[in-house]
Amino acid sequence: MKNGICIKCNSSHVYVKEYELGTITLNGNRIANESYVCTDCGYFETYITDRDALGKIIARAEKLGDWKKASNHH
Ligand SMILES: [Zn+2]
């Protein structure tokens, strides 16, 4: 989606907007994010764009365990 092509329908009608599809918080703080939307099929993706916040998620997974590493193994 970030390259302007929809990964679902291959359309080039992809638009991006910051903070459009919701508020994401970490430790009570709002985190910068942006959403990509395909105006042909409606598919959307949201990315956290705050690299510092992404690092904090790793730290929380290790120390608190409220976030967990995604895995195929359970
Ligand atoms: Zn699409």
N, CA, C, O and the ligand as a Tripos MOL2 file, in Angstrom:
@<TRIPOS>MOLECULE
protein
  297   295    75     0     0
PROTEIN
NO_CHARGES

@<TRIPOS>ATOM
      1 N           0.8310   -1.2110    0.0000 N.3       1 MET1
      2 CA          0.0000    0.0000    0.0000 C.3       1 MET1
      3 C           0.8660    1.2620    0.0000 C.2       1 MET1
      4 O           0.5090    2.2690   -0.6120 O.2       1 MET1
      5 N           2.0060    1.1980    0.6910 N.am      2 LYS2
      6 CA          2.8580    2.3820    0.8070 C.3       2 LYS2
      7 C           3.4350    2.8370   -0.5330 C.2       2 LYS2
      8 O           3.8020    4.0020   -0.6860 O.2       2 LYS2
      9 N           3.5160    1.9350   -1.4940 N.am      3 ASN3
     10 CA          4.0370    2.3300   -2.8120 C.3       3 ASN3
     11 C           2.9330    2.8220   -3.7300 C.2       3 ASN3
     12 O           3.1680    3.0670   -4.9140 O.2       3 ASN3
     13 N           1.7030    2.9730   -3.1800 N.am      4 GLY4
     14 CA          0.6080    3.5340   -3.9620 C.3       4 GLY4
     15 C          -0.2030    2.5220   -4.7350 C.2       4 GLY4
     16 O          -1.1030    2.8940   -5.4870 O.2       4 GLY4
     17 N           0.1020    1.2310   -4.5610 N.am      5 ILE5
     18 CA         -0.6530    0.1810   -5.2420 C.3       5 ILE5
     19 C          -1.3680   -0.6790   -4.2010 C.2       5 ILE5
     20 O          -0.7520   -1.1530   -3.2450 O.2       5 ILE5
     21 N          -2.6710   -0.8750   -4.3960 N.am      6 CYS6
     22 CA         -3.4390   -1.6930   -3.4540 C.3       6 CYS6
     23 C          -2.9840   -3.1530   -3.5280 C.2       6 CYS6
     24 O          -2.8860   -3.7270   -4.6130 O.2       6 CYS6
     25 N          -2.7070   -3.7450   -2.3620 N.am      7 ILE7
     26 CA         -2.2280   -5.1320   -2.3530 C.3       7 ILE7
     27 C          -3.3630   -6.1240   -2.5780 C.2       7 ILE7
     28 O          -3.1120   -7.3050   -2.8180 O.2       7 ILE7
     29 N          -4.6060   -5.6600   -2.5020 N.am      8 LYS8
     30 CA         -5.7440   -6.5600   -2.6840 C.3       8 LYS8
     31 C          -6.2580   -6.5660   -4.1150 C.2       8 LYS8
     32 O          -6.5300   -7.6280   -4.6760 O.2       8 LYS8
     33 N          -6.3930   -5.3770   -4.7100 N.am      9 CYS9
     34 CA         -7.0070   -5.3150   -6.0480 C.3       9 CYS9
     35 C          -6.1050   -4.6790   -7.0960 C.2       9 CYS9
     36 O          -6.5150   -4.5130   -8.2440 O.2       9 CYS9
     37 N          -4.8690   -4.3180   -6.7100 N.am     10 ASN10
     38 CA         -3.8890   -3.7920   -7.6490 C.3      10 ASN10
     39 C          -4.2210   -2.3900   -8.1720 C.2      10 ASN10
     40 O          -3.5920   -1.9190   -9.1200 O.2      10 ASN10
     41 N          -5.1930   -1.7310   -7.5690 N.am     11 SER11
     42 CA         -5.5510   -0.3820   -7.9910 C.3      11 SER11
     43 C          -4.4560    0.6050   -7.5840 C.2      11 SER11
     44 O          -3.7540    0.3950   -6.5950 O.2      11 SER11
     45 N          -4.3220    1.6790   -8.3540 N.am     12 SER12
     46 CA         -3.3700    2.7380   -7.9870 C.3      12 SER12
     47 C          -4.0760    3.8760   -7.2510 C.2      12 SER12
     48 O          -3.4730    4.9160   -6.9850 O.2      12 SER12
     49 N          -5.3720    3.6730   -6.9190 N.am     13 HIS13
     50 CA         -6.1270    4.6980   -6.2100 C.3      13 HIS13
     51 C          -5.9860    4.5220   -4.6990 C.2      13 HIS13
     52 O          -6.9440    4.1950   -3.9990 O.2      13 HIS13
     53 N          -4.7640    4.7490   -4.2200 N.am     14 VAL14
     54 CA         -4.4710    4.5980   -2.8020 C.3      14 VAL14
     55 C          -4.1690    5.9710   -2.2020 C.2      14 VAL14
     56 O          -3.3510    6.7220   -2.7340 O.2      14 VAL14
     57 N          -4.8360    6.2900   -1.0910 N.am     15 TYR15
     58 CA         -4.6740    7.5910   -0.4400 C.3      15 TYR15
     59 C          -4.1930    7.3900    0.9850 C.2      15 TYR15
     60 O          -4.4860    6.3770    1.6210 O.2      15 TYR15
     61 N          -3.4540    8.3660    1.4730 N.am     16 VAL16
     62 CA         -2.9010    8.2530    2.8210 C.3      16 VAL16
     63 C          -3.3030    9.4670    3.6450 C.2      16 VAL16
     64 O          -3.3640   10.5880    3.1400 O.2      16 VAL16
     65 N          -3.5780    9.2220    4.9390 N.am     17 LYS17
     66 CA         -3.9210   10.3240    5.8360 C.3      17 LYS17
     67 C          -3.4520    9.9800    7.2420 C.2      17 LYS17
     68 O          -3.6030    8.8460    7.6970 O.2      17 LYS17
     69 N          -2.8810   10.9650    7.9230 N.am     18 GLU18
     70 CA         -2.4300   10.7470    9.2930 C.3      18 GLU18
     71 C          -3.6130   10.7450   10.2590 C.2      18 GLU18
     72 O          -4.5450   11.5360   10.1130 O.2      18 GLU18
     73 N          -3.5700    9.8740   11.2220 N.am     19 TYR19
     74 CA         -4.5350    9.8060   12.3340 C.3      19 TYR19
     75 C          -5.9770    9.6240   11.8710 C.2      19 TYR19
     76 O          -6.9030    9.9930   12.5940 O.2      19 TYR19
     77 N          -6.1850    9.0600   10.6730 N.am     20 GLU20
     78 CA         -7.5540    9.0370   10.1650 C.3      20 GLU20
     79 C          -8.4160    7.9390   10.7580 C.2      20 GLU20
     80 O          -9.5920    8.1690   11.0410 O.2      20 GLU20
     81 N          -7.8710    6.7710   10.9510 N.am     21 LEU21
     82 CA         -8.7100    5.6190   11.2960 C.3      21 LEU21
     83 C          -8.6730    5.2450   12.7630 C.2      21 LEU21
     84 O          -8.9760    4.1090   13.1280 O.2      21 LEU21
     85 N          -8.3020    6.1980   13.6050 N.am     22 GLY22
     86 CA         -8.3730    5.8950   15.0200 C.3      22 GLY22
     87 C          -7.1720    6.3720   15.7900 C.2      22 GLY22
     88 O          -6.1470    6.7490   15.2230 O.2      22 GLY22
     89 N          -7.3220    6.3450   17.1010 N.am     23 THR23
     90 CA         -6.2550    6.7670   17.9860 C.3      23 THR23
     91 C          -5.5660    5.5360   18.5610 C.2      23 THR23
     92 O          -6.2120    4.6470   19.1150 O.2      23 THR23
     93 N          -4.2610    5.5010   18.4220 N.am     24 ILE24
     94 CA         -3.4700    4.4090   18.9860 C.3      24 ILE24
     95 C          -2.6870    4.9740   20.1620 C.2      24 ILE24
     96 O          -2.0150    5.9960   20.0320 O.2      24 ILE24
     97 N          -2.7750    4.3120   21.3020 N.am     25 THR25
     98 CA         -2.0640    4.8180   22.4720 C.3      25 THR25
     99 C          -1.0980    3.7800   23.0100 C.2      25 THR25
    100 O          -1.3120    2.5760   22.8660 O.2      25 THR25
    101 N          -0.0260    4.2640   23.6340 N.am     26 LEU26
    102 CA          0.9390    3.4090   24.3180 C.3      26 LEU26
    103 C           1.3540    4.1380   25.5700 C.2      26 LEU26
    104 O           1.7780    5.2920   25.5050 O.2      26 LEU26
    105 N           1.2390    3.4790   26.7190 N.am     27 ASN27
    106 CA          1.5120    4.1110   28.0120 C.3      27 ASN27
    107 C           0.6660    5.3710   28.1960 C.2      27 ASN27
    108 O           1.0860    6.3130   28.8670 O.2      27 ASN27
    109 N          -0.5220    5.3840   27.5990 N.am     28 GLY28
    110 CA         -1.4070    6.5270   27.7360 C.3      28 GLY28
    111 C          -1.1180    7.6700   26.7860 C.2      28 GLY28
    112 O          -1.8200    8.6810   26.8030 O.2      28 GLY28
    113 N          -0.0920    7.5250   25.9550 N.am     29 ASN29
    114 CA          0.2500    8.6010   25.0200 C.3      29 ASN29
    115 C          -0.2190    8.2530   23.6150 C.2      29 ASN29
    116 O          -0.1530    7.1020   23.1850 O.2      29 ASN29
    117 N          -0.6950    9.2770   22.9130 N.am     30 ARG30
    118 CA         -1.1230    9.0880   21.5360 C.3      30 ARG30
    119 C           0.1020    8.8600   20.6500 C.2      30 ARG30
    120 O           1.1000    9.5700   20.7730 O.2      30 ARG30
    121 N           0.0270    7.8820   19.7680 N.am     31 ILE31
    122 CA          1.1530    7.5380   18.8980 C.3      31 ILE31
    123 C           0.8320    7.9550   17.4670 C.2      31 ILE31
    124 O          -0.2790    7.7530   16.9760 O.2      31 ILE31
    125 N           1.8420    8.5480   16.8030 N.am     32 ALA32
    126 CA          1.6670    8.9580   15.4130 C.3      32 ALA32
    127 C           1.4030    7.7350   14.5390 C.2      32 ALA32
    128 O           2.0940    6.7210   14.6430 O.2      32 ALA32
    129 N           0.4010    7.8450   13.6820 N.am     33 ASN33
    130 CA          0.1110    6.7480   12.7560 C.3      33 ASN33
    131 C          -0.5030    7.3040   11.4850 C.2      33 ASN33
    132 O          -1.0260    8.4180   11.4690 O.2      33 ASN33
    133 N          -0.4360    6.5200   10.4250 N.am     34 GLU34
    134 CA         -1.0360    6.9270    9.1680 C.3      34 GLU34
    135 C          -1.7200    5.7390    8.5310 C.2      34 GLU34
    136 O          -1.2850    4.5970    8.6800 O.2      34 GLU34
    137 N          -2.8050    6.0230    7.8150 N.am     35 SER35
    138 CA         -3.5860    4.9670    7.1900 C.3      35 SER35
    139 C          -3.5860    5.1130    5.6810 C.2      35 SER35
    140 O          -3.6650    6.2190    5.1470 O.2      35 SER35
    141 N          -3.4950    3.9870    5.0070 N.am     36 TYR36
    142 CA         -3.5630    3.9340    3.5510 C.3      36 TYR36
    143 C          -4.8920    3.2920    3.1820 C.2      36 TYR36
    144 O          -5.2320    2.2250    3.6920 O.2      36 TYR36
    145 N          -5.6470    3.9390    2.2940 N.am     37 VAL37
    146 CA         -6.9580    3.4420    1.9160 C.3      37 VAL37
    147 C          -7.0520    3.3200    0.3950 C.2      37 VAL37
    148 O          -6.6650    4.2320   -0.3350 O.2      37 VAL37
    149 N          -7.5670    2.1890   -0.0680 N.am     38 CYS38
    150 CA         -7.8360    2.0020   -1.4970 C.3      38 CYS38
    151 C          -9.2650    2.4520   -1.7530 C.2      38 CYS38
    152 O         -10.2020    1.9340   -1.1450 O.2      38 CYS38
    153 N          -9.4340    3.4220   -2.6560 N.am     39 THR39
    154 CA        -10.7800    3.9390   -2.9110 C.3      39 THR39
    155 C         -11.5400    3.0860   -3.9250 C.2      39 THR39
    156 O         -12.6830    3.3980   -4.2580 O.2      39 THR39
    157 N         -10.9240    2.0210   -4.4170 N.am     40 ASP40
    158 CA        -11.6450    1.1060   -5.3130 C.3      40 ASP40
    159 C         -12.2590   -0.0680   -4.5550 C.2      40 ASP40
    160 O         -13.4310   -0.3880   -4.7520 O.2      40 ASP40
    161 N         -11.4670   -0.7170   -3.6800 N.am     41 CYS41
    162 CA        -12.0080   -1.8960   -2.9810 C.3      41 CYS41
    163 C         -12.2570   -1.6340   -1.4950 C.2      41 CYS41
    164 O         -12.8950   -2.4470   -0.8260 O.2      41 CYS41
    165 N         -11.7620   -0.5090   -0.9730 N.am     42 GLY42
    166 CA        -12.0170   -0.1830    0.4290 C.3      42 GLY42
    167 C         -11.0140   -0.7400    1.4080 C.2      42 GLY42
    168 O         -11.1070   -0.4770    2.6060 O.2      42 GLY42
    169 N         -10.0600   -1.5010    0.9230 N.am     43 TYR43
    170 CA         -9.0570   -2.0680    1.8290 C.3      43 TYR43
    171 C          -8.2270   -0.9560    2.4590 C.2      43 TYR43
    172 O          -7.8980    0.0260    1.7930 O.2      43 TYR43
    173 N          -7.8840   -1.1040    3.7520 N.am     44 PHE44
    174 CA         -7.0150   -0.1100    4.3730 C.3      44 PHE44
    175 C          -5.9980   -0.7580    5.2930 C.2      44 PHE44
    176 O          -6.2030   -1.8520    5.8190 O.2      44 PHE44
    177 N          -4.9000   -0.0480    5.4680 N.am     45 GLU45
    178 CA         -3.8530   -0.4720    6.3850 C.3      45 GLU45
    179 C          -3.4670    0.7270    7.2290 C.2      45 GLU45
    180 O          -3.4530    1.8590    6.7460 O.2      45 GLU45
    181 N          -3.1520    0.4740    8.4960 N.am     46 THR46
    182 CA         -2.6820    1.5500    9.3660 C.3      46 THR46
    183 C          -1.2930    1.2010    9.8840 C.2      46 THR46
    184 O          -1.0420    0.0810   10.3280 O.2      46 THR46
    185 N          -0.3910    2.1850    9.8170 N.am     47 TYR47
    186 CA          0.9720    1.9900   10.2980 C.3      47 TYR47
    187 C           1.2760    2.9580   11.4270 C.2      47 TYR47
    188 O           0.9220    4.1350   11.3590 O.2      47 TYR47
    189 N           1.9310    2.4630   12.4610 N.am     48 ILE48
    190 CA          2.5040    3.3560   13.4640 C.3      48 ILE48
    191 C           3.7760    3.9310   12.8660 C.2      48 ILE48
    192 O           4.6510    3.1830   12.4290 O.2      48 ILE48
    193 N           3.8860    5.2530   12.8430 N.am     49 THR49
    194 CA          5.0320    5.8950   12.2080 C.3      49 THR49
    195 C           6.0310    6.4330   13.2290 C.2      49 THR49
    196 O           7.0610    6.9960   12.8580 O.2      49 THR49
    197 N           5.7250    6.2590   14.5110 N.am     50 ASP50
    198 CA          6.6210    6.7030   15.5870 C.3      50 ASP50
    199 C           7.5850    5.5530   15.9310 C.2      50 ASP50
    200 O           7.2060    4.6060   16.6210 O.2      50 ASP50
    201 N           8.8300    5.6460   15.4460 N.am     51 ARG51
    202 CA          9.7780    4.5530   15.6450 C.3      51 ARG51
    203 C          10.0750    4.3350   17.1300 C.2      51 ARG51
    204 O          10.2910    3.2040   17.5640 O.2      51 ARG51
    205 N          10.0850    5.4020   17.8910 N.am     52 ASP52
    206 CA         10.3550    5.3130   19.3150 C.3      52 ASP52
    207 C           9.2720    4.4730   20.0040 C.2      52 ASP52
    208 O           9.5620    3.6470   20.8690 O.2      52 ASP52
    209 N           8.0280    4.7020   19.6020 N.am     53 ALA53
    210 CA          6.9100    3.9570   20.1820 C.3      53 ALA53
    211 C           7.0070    2.4770   19.8250 C.2      53 ALA53
    212 O           6.6680    1.6210   20.6420 O.2      53 ALA53
    213 N           7.4640    2.1720   18.6240 N.am     54 LEU54
    214 CA          7.6030    0.7740   18.2170 C.3      54 LEU54
    215 C           8.6280    0.0700   19.1040 C.2      54 LEU54
    216 O           8.4510   -1.0910   19.4720 O.2      54 LEU54
    217 N           9.6990    0.7830   19.4420 N.am     55 GLY55
    218 CA         10.7100    0.2200   20.3310 C.3      55 GLY55
    219 C          10.1560   -0.0450   21.7230 C.2      55 GLY55
    220 O          10.5280   -1.0190   22.3780 O.2      55 GLY55
    221 N           9.2600    0.8360   22.1680 N.am     56 LYS56
    222 CA          8.6660    0.6630   23.5010 C.3      56 LYS56
    223 C           7.7790   -0.5760   23.5600 C.2      56 LYS56
    224 O           7.6500   -1.2070   24.6100 O.2      56 LYS56
    225 N           7.1730   -0.9190   22.4320 N.am     57 ILE57
    226 CA          6.3490   -2.1240   22.3950 C.3      57 ILE57
    227 C           7.2230   -3.3540   22.6520 C.2      57 ILE57
    228 O           6.8210   -4.2680   23.3730 O.2      57 ILE57
    229 N           8.4200   -3.3710   22.0590 N.am     58 ILE58
    230 CA          9.3420   -4.4920   22.2800 C.3      58 ILE58
    231 C           9.7150   -4.5690   23.7560 C.2      58 ILE58
    232 O           9.7400   -5.6490   24.3460 O.2      58 ILE58
    233 N          10.0060   -3.4010   24.3490 N.am     59 ALA59
    234 CA         10.3920   -3.3700   25.7640 C.3      59 ALA59
    235 C           9.2580   -3.8610   26.6450 C.2      59 ALA59
    236 O           9.4870   -4.6000   27.6020 O.2      59 ALA59
    237 N           8.0370   -3.4550   26.3270 N.am     60 ARG60
    238 CA          6.8850   -3.8840   27.1310 C.3      60 ARG60
    239 C           6.6580   -5.3850   27.0110 C.2      60 ARG60
    240 O           6.2930   -6.0420   27.9860 O.2      60 ARG60
    241 N           6.8730   -5.9250   25.8200 N.am     61 ALA61
    242 CA          6.6970   -7.3650   25.6260 C.3      61 ALA61
    243 C           7.6710   -8.1390   26.4990 C.2      61 ALA61
    244 O           7.3340   -9.1900   27.0430 O.2      61 ALA61
    245 N           8.8900   -7.6060   26.6290 N.am     62 GLU62
    246 CA          9.9160   -8.2960   27.4100 C.3      62 GLU62
    247 C           9.7010   -8.1270   28.9150 C.2      62 GLU62
    248 O           9.9250   -9.0590   29.6870 O.2      62 GLU62
    249 N           9.2630   -6.9230   29.3290 N.am     63 LYS63
    250 CA          9.1810   -6.6330   30.7580 C.3      63 LYS63
    251 C           7.7980   -6.8590   31.3560 C.2      63 LYS63
    252 O           7.6750   -7.3600   32.4730 O.2      63 LYS63
    253 N           6.7460   -6.4850   30.6040 N.am     64 LEU64
    254 CA          5.3990   -6.5440   31.1560 C.3      64 LEU64
    255 C           4.5570   -7.6810   30.5830 C.2      64 LEU64
    256 O           3.7170   -8.2580   31.2730 O.2      64 LEU64
    257 N           4.7940   -7.9900   29.3240 N.am     65 GLY65
    258 CA          4.0510   -9.0840   28.7140 C.3      65 GLY65
    259 C           2.6480   -8.7310   28.2650 C.2      65 GLY65
    260 O           1.8820   -9.6110   27.8700 O.2      65 GLY65
    261 N           2.2920   -7.4210   28.3220 N.am     66 ASP66
    262 CA          0.9540   -7.0750   27.8180 C.3      66 ASP66
    263 C           0.9370   -7.1500   26.2900 C.2      66 ASP66
    264 O          -0.0830   -7.4930   25.6930 O.2      66 ASP66
    265 N           2.0690   -6.8270   25.6630 N.am     67 TRP67
    266 CA          2.2520   -7.1120   24.2370 C.3      67 TRP67
    267 C           2.9780   -8.4400   24.1550 C.2      67 TRP67
    268 O           3.8100   -8.7510   25.0070 O.2      67 TRP67
    269 N           2.6680   -9.2220   23.1380 N.am     68 LYS68
    270 CA          3.3330  -10.5050   22.9560 C.3      68 LYS68
    271 C           3.8650  -10.6240   21.5360 C.2      68 LYS68
    272 O           3.2660  -10.1240   20.5840 O.2      68 LYS68
    273 N           4.9940  -11.2920   21.4180 N.am     69 LYS69
    274 CA          5.5710  -11.5360   20.0940 C.3      69 LYS69
    275 C           4.6570  -12.4550   19.3270 C.2      69 LYS69
    276 O           4.3120  -13.5340   19.8100 O.2      69 LYS69
    277 N           4.2520  -12.0410   18.1190 N.am     70 ALA70
    278 CA          3.3950  -12.8800   17.2910 C.3      70 ALA70
    279 C           4.1880  -14.1030   16.8310 C.2      70 ALA70
    280 O           5.3700  -14.0100   16.5000 O.2      70 ALA70
    281 N           3.5100  -15.2460   16.8190 N.am     71 SER71
    282 CA          4.2160  -16.4670   16.4780 C.3      71 SER71
    283 C           3.2520  -17.5090   15.9570 C.2      71 SER71
    284 O           2.0660  -17.4890   16.2880 O.2      71 SER71
    285 N           3.7580  -18.4220   15.1410 N.am     72 ASN72
    286 CA          2.9300  -19.5220   14.6540 C.3      72 ASN72
    287 C           2.8200  -20.6200   15.7010 C.2      72 ASN72
    288 O           1.9670  -21.5020   15.6060 O.2      72 ASN72
    289 N           3.7010  -20.5550   16.7120 N.am     73 HIS73
    290 CA          3.7280  -21.5920   17.7400 C.3      73 HIS73
    291 C           2.9780  -21.1340   18.9880 C.2      73 HIS73
    292 O           3.1490  -20.0030   19.4440 O.2      73 HIS73
    293 N           2.1470  -22.0200   19.5360 N.am     74 HIS74
    294 CA          1.4040  -21.6470   20.7240 C.3      74 HIS74
    295 C           1.7600  -22.5260   21.9130 C.2      74 HIS74
    296 O           1.2170  -22.3410   23.0020 O.2      74 HIS74
    297 ZN         -8.0180   -2.0870   -3.6120 Zn       75 ZN75
@<TRIPOS>BOND
     1     1     2 1
     2     2     3 1
     3     3     4 2
     4     3     5 am
     5     5     6 1
     6     6     7 1
     7     7     8 2
     8     7     9 am
     9     9    10 1
    10    10    11 1
    11    11    12 2
    12    11    13 am
    13    13    14 1
    14    14    15 1
    15    15    16 2
    16    15    17 am
    17    17    18 1
    18    18    19 1
    19    19    20 2
    20    19    21 am
    21    21    22 1
    22    22    23 1
    23    23    24 2
    24    23    25 am
    25    25    26 1
    26    26    27 1
    27    27    28 2
    28    27    29 am
    29    29    30 1
    30    30    31 1
    31    31    32 2
    32    31    33 am
    33    33    34 1
    34    34    35 1
    35    35    36 2
    36    35    37 am
    37    37    38 1
    38    38    39 1
    39    39    40 2
    40    39    41 am
    41    41    42 1
    42    42    43 1
    43    43    44 2
    44    43    45 am
    45    45    46 1
    46    46    47 1
    47    47    48 2
    48    47    49 am
    49    49    50 1
    50    50    51 1
    51    51    52 2
    52    51    53 am
    53    53    54 1
    54    54    55 1
    55    55    56 2
    56    55    57 am
    57    57    58 1
    58    58    59 1
    59    59    60 2
    60    59    61 am
    61    61    62 1
    62    62    63 1
    63    63    64 2
    64    63    65 am
    65    65    66 1
    66    66    67 1
    67    67    68 2
    68    67    69 am
    69    69    70 1
    70    70    71 1
    71    71    72 2
    72    71    73 am
    73    73    74 1
    74    74    75 1
    75    75    76 2
    76    75    77 am
    77    77    78 1
    78    78    79 1
    79    79    80 2
    80    79    81 am
    81    81    82 1
    82    82    83 1
    83    83    84 2
    84    83    85 am
    85    85    86 1
    86    86    87 1
    87    87    88 2
    88    87    89 am
    89    89    90 1
    90    90    91 1
    91    91    92 2
    92    91    93 am
    93    93    94 1
    94    94    95 1
    95    95    96 2
    96    95    97 am
    97    97    98 1
    98    98    99 1
    99    99   100 2
   100    99   101 am
   101   101   102 1
   102   102   103 1
   103   103   104 2
   104   103   105 am
   105   105   106 1
   106   106   107 1
   107   107   108 2
   108   107   109 am
   109   109   110 1
   110   110   111 1
   111   111   112 2
   112   111   113 am
   113   113   114 1
   114   114   115 1
   115   115   116 2
   116   115   117 am
   117   117   118 1
   118   118   119 1
   119   119   120 2
   120   119   121 am
   121   121   122 1
   122   122   123 1
   123   123   124 2
   124   123   125 am
   125   125   126 1
   126   126   127 1
   127   127   128 2
   128   127   129 am
   129   129   130 1
   130   130   131 1
   131   131   132 2
   132   131   133 am
   133   133   134 1
   134   134   135 1
   135   135   136 2
   136   135   137 am
   137   137   138 1
   138   138   139 1
   139   139   140 2
   140   139   141 am
   141   141   142 1
   142   142   143 1
   143   143   144 2
   144   143   145 am
   145   145   146 1
   146   146   147 1
   147   147   148 2
   148   147   149 am
   149   149   150 1
   150   150   151 1
   151   151   152 2
   152   151   153 am
   153   153   154 1
   154   154   155 1
   155   155   156 2
   156   155   157 am
   157   157   158 1
   158   158   159 1
   159   159   160 2
   160   159   161 am
   161   161   162 1
   162   162   163 1
   163   163   164 2
   164   163   165 am
   165   165   166 1
   166   166   167 1
   167   167   168 2
   168   167   169 am
   169   169   170 1
   170   170   171 1
   171   171   172 2
   172   171   173 am
   173   173   174 1
   174   174   175 1
   175   175   176 2
   176   175   177 am
   177   177   178 1
   178   178   179 1
   179   179   180 2
   180   179   181 am
   181   181   182 1
   182   182   183 1
   183   183   184 2
   184   183   185 am
   185   185   186 1
   186   186   187 1
   187   187   188 2
   188   187   189 am
   189   189   190 1
   190   190   191 1
   191   191   192 2
   192   191   193 am
   193   193   194 1
   194   194   195 1
   195   195   196 2
   196   195   197 am
   197   197   198 1
   198   198   199 1
   199   199   200 2
   200   199   201 am
   201   201   202 1
   202   202   203 1
   203   203   204 2
   204   203   205 am
   205   205   206 1
   206   206   207 1
   207   207   208 2
   208   207   209 am
   209   209   210 1
   210   210   211 1
   211   211   212 2
   212   211   213 am
   213   213   214 1
   214   214   215 1
   215   215   216 2
   216   215   217 am
   217   217   218 1
   218   218   219 1
   219   219   220 2
   220   219   221 am
   221   221   222 1
   222   222   223 1
   223   223   224 2
   224   223   225 am
   225   225   226 1
   226   226   227 1
   227   227   228 2
   228   227   229 am
   229   229   230 1
   230   230   231 1
   231   231   232 2
   232   231   233 am
   233   233   234 1
   234   234   235 1
   235   235   236 2
   236   235   237 am
   237   237   238 1
   238   238   239 1
   239   239   240 2
   240   239   241 am
   241   241   242 1
   242   242   243 1
   243   243   244 2
   244   243   245 am
   245   245   246 1
   246   246   247 1
   247   247   248 2
   248   247   249 am
   249   249   250 1
   250   250   251 1
   251   251   252 2
   252   251   253 am
   253   253   254 1
   254   254   255 1
   255   255   256 2
   256   255   257 am
   257   257   258 1
   258   258   259 1
   259   259   260 2
   260   259   261 am
   261   261   262 1
   262   262   263 1
   263   263   264 2
   264   263   265 am
   265   265   266 1
   266   266   267 1
   267   267   268 2
   268   267   269 am
   269   269   270 1
   270   270   271 1
   271   271   272 2
   272   271   273 am
   273   273   274 1
   274   274   275 1
   275   275   276 2
   276   275   277 am
   277   277   278 1
   278   278   279 1
   279   279   280 2
   280   279   281 am
   281   281   282 1
   282   282   283 1
   283   283   284 2
   284   283   285 am
   285   285   286 1
   286   286   287 1
   287   287   288 2
   288   287   289 am
   289   289   290 1
   290   290   291 1
   291   291   292 2
   292   291   293 am
   293   293   294 1
   294   294   295 1
   295   295   296 2
@<TRIPOS>SUBSTRUCTURE
     1 MET1         2 RESIDUE 1 A MET
     2 LYS2         6 RESIDUE 1 A LYS
     3 ASN3        10 RESIDUE 1 A ASN
     4 GLY4        14 RESIDUE 1 A GLY
     5 ILE5        18 RESIDUE 1 A ILE
     6 CYS6        22 RESIDUE 1 A CYS
     7 ILE7        26 RESIDUE 1 A ILE
     8 LYS8        30 RESIDUE 1 A LYS
     9 CYS9        34 RESIDUE 1 A CYS
    10 ASN10       38 RESIDUE 1 A ASN
    11 SER11       42 RESIDUE 1 A SER
    12 SER12       46 RESIDUE 1 A SER
    13 HIS13       50 RESIDUE 1 A HIS
    14 VAL14       54 RESIDUE 1 A VAL
    15 TYR15       58 RESIDUE 1 A TYR
    16 VAL16       62 RESIDUE 1 A VAL
    17 LYS17       66 RESIDUE 1 A LYS
    18 GLU18       70 RESIDUE 1 A GLU
    19 TYR19       74 RESIDUE 1 A TYR
    20 GLU20       78 RESIDUE 1 A GLU
    21 LEU21       82 RESIDUE 1 A LEU
    22 GLY22       86 RESIDUE 1 A GLY
    23 THR23       90 RESIDUE 1 A THR
    24 ILE24       94 RESIDUE 1 A ILE
    25 THR25       98 RESIDUE 1 A THR
    26 LEU26      102 RESIDUE 1 A LEU
    27 ASN27      106 RESIDUE 1 A ASN
    28 GLY28      110 RESIDUE 1 A GLY
    29 ASN29      114 RESIDUE 1 A ASN
    30 ARG30      118 RESIDUE 1 A ARG
    31 ILE31      122 RESIDUE 1 A ILE
    32 ALA32      126 RESIDUE 1 A ALA
    33 ASN33      130 RESIDUE 1 A ASN
    34 GLU34      134 RESIDUE 1 A GLU
    35 SER35      138 RESIDUE 1 A SER
    36 TYR36      142 RESIDUE 1 A TYR
    37 VAL37      146 RESIDUE 1 A VAL
    38 CYS38      150 RESIDUE 1 A CYS
    39 THR39      154 RESIDUE 1 A THR
    40 ASP40      158 RESIDUE 1 A ASP
    41 CYS41      162 RESIDUE 1 A CYS
    42 GLY42      166 RESIDUE 1 A GLY
    43 TYR43      170 RESIDUE 1 A TYR
    44 PHE44      174 RESIDUE 1 A PHE
    45 GLU45      178 RESIDUE 1 A GLU
    46 THR46      182 RESIDUE 1 A THR
    47 TYR47      186 RESIDUE 1 A TYR
    48 ILE48      190 RESIDUE 1 A ILE
    49 THR49      194 RESIDUE 1 A THR
    50 ASP50      198 RESIDUE 1 A ASP
    51 ARG51      202 RESIDUE 1 A ARG
    52 ASP52      206 RESIDUE 1 A ASP
    53 ALA53      210 RESIDUE 1 A ALA
    54 LEU54      214 RESIDUE 1 A LEU
    55 GLY55      218 RESIDUE 1 A GLY
    56 LYS56      222 RESIDUE 1 A LYS
    57 ILE57      226 RESIDUE 1 A ILE
    58 ILE58      230 RESIDUE 1 A ILE
    59 ALA59      234 RESIDUE 1 A ALA
    60 ARG60      238 RESIDUE 1 A ARG
    61 ALA61      242 RESIDUE 1 A ALA
    62 GLU62      246 RESIDUE 1 A GLU
    63 LYS63      250 RESIDUE 1 A LYS
    64 LEU64      254 RESIDUE 1 A LEU
    65 GLY65      258 RESIDUE 1 A GLY
    66 ASP66      262 RESIDUE 1 A ASP
    67 TRP67      266 RESIDUE 1 A TRP
    68 LYS68      270 RESIDUE 1 A LYS
    69 LYS69      274 RESIDUE 1 A LYS
    70 ALA70      278 RESIDUE 1 A ALA
    71 SER71      282 RESIDUE 1 A SER
    72 ASN72      286 RESIDUE 1 A ASN
    73 HIS73      290 RESIDUE 1 A HIS
    74 HIS74      294 RESIDUE 1 A HIS
    75 ZN75       297 GROUP 0 **** ****
